Amino acid sequence: MSAQEILIEEIKHQPETVAREVLHYLKFIERQRAQEDWSDVLPSREVEQEKLDLLDGQ
């Protein structure tokens, strides 16, 4: 049995609140992965802050 099949079976036996929590966590993981995929391309927060400081004239 695959991990996906095991997970689906486990979720079927859980109350709705637990299933919703699992769904929220899954979406969180998806967002983290998407951010990691772009981390080598997107500027860091420090670079963004430097740009904002320049625009603000600081």
Secondary structure as UniProt FT lines:
FT   HELIX           3..12
FT   HELIX           16..38
FT   TURN            39..41
FT   HELIX           45..56
//
